[in-house]
Amino acid sequence: MKGDTSRKPSASLVFEFQFDEPPEKLWRAISTPGLRESWLPAADLADPEPSVVTPGTALRYRMRDGEPPYGESTVTFRVAASPGGGSSLHVIHELPGQGHVRRTPANSNDPPLMRAA
């Protein structure tokens, strides 16, 4: 919103998807490694096993960038039944600890540091 300075920038992305399939089928697609591999390859994960599991409801995976500086993030999948039938999937991708990282632009034009001899 224009002029709204009360909101802090978020270090997470949240997506919601609706499916006609029942929650059990959606849960199987995100929790079974062979099925998950087709849309979330183990190579993108810091650990192919979920770090948090709430059976039938939520999974959390740690992800790692494939290039330096190899930053890590978490992605949480939450499955719920939709009121009109079918199911909903919430995907929350978070960058932990972003409040403590100092970002320096590549063209910061800082003067070089010189050491005293």
N, C-alpha and C positions, 0 to 999 in steps of 0.2 A: 504494500500500500504506500502511496505517496505520503511522505511526511511521518510515517510510523517508525519511530526509532526505538520503540519498546521491545521489538522482537530481535532476538539475537540470531546470528546465522547458525543454521543447523549443520551438523556434520553427519547427517543421515538422509537417506533417500527412502521413501515409503511408497509402495505400490500396492494396489488392491485389484484382484482379479476375481471375476465370477465365472463359475463353471456349472454346467448342467449335471455333471457326474456327482455321485455321492461323496461325502468327505472321506470315506474309507478308501475309495479308489484314488483320490488325490493324495492321501497320506502314503499309500503304497508307492506312488510315483516319486515322491520326494524322499522317502526313507529307504527304499531298496537300492543298494549301490549300483546294480546292473541297469536299472531304469533311470536313476539319477545321472549316470555317466553320460547319457545321450544329450543332456541339456546343461549339466554342470560337471565338467570333467574333473577328475581327481587332480589333474595337473594344476588346476587353478586354486586348489585348496592347500592350506598349510598342513592340514591333517585330514585324511579322507573320512575319518570317523567324526560324527557330530560331537561338539563340545558340551552341548546341553540337549537333552531329549525329554520331552513331556509326551509320553505315548499317545498317539492319536490326535495331538493338538499342536505341538511346536517342536522344531529342530533348529539348532544353531550350528553353523559351520564357521571355522576360521579360514579366511582366504588370504593369499599372499600374491603380490604382484610378481610377474614373471621377469621384470627388469629391475636393475638397481634404482632406488635404494631398498627394494623388496619390502615395501610397506605392507602392513597387515590390516585387515578389517574383519568385521563379522557380518554374516548375513543370516537373518532369522526368518524362518518360514512358519507361519501360523495358519492352521486349517480350522475352519468352522463351518457348521451347517448354515445354509442360507434360509431365511424365513419362508421363502416361496418354493423351497426345494433346491436341490443342487448344493453347491458349496462355495465358500469364498476362500481365497488365499491372500494373505498379507505377506509381502516381502519387505523386510526392513534391512537395509544395508547401512552399517554404521562404521565410522572411522573413530576408533577409540582413542582417547587422549589427545584429540586435536586442539583442545584448549591450551595445551602446554607447549605446542610446537611453534617455534619462531620461523616464520616464512620470510625468506629474503628473495626478492626478485632477481632474476638473472642479470638484469641491467641496473643494478642498484646504484652504480656510479660512486660507490664508497671509495675513498682514497685508499691506496694500498698501505698496509701496515709496514713500518720500517723498524728494524731492530737497532738498538744502540750497540755500538761496538765496544 
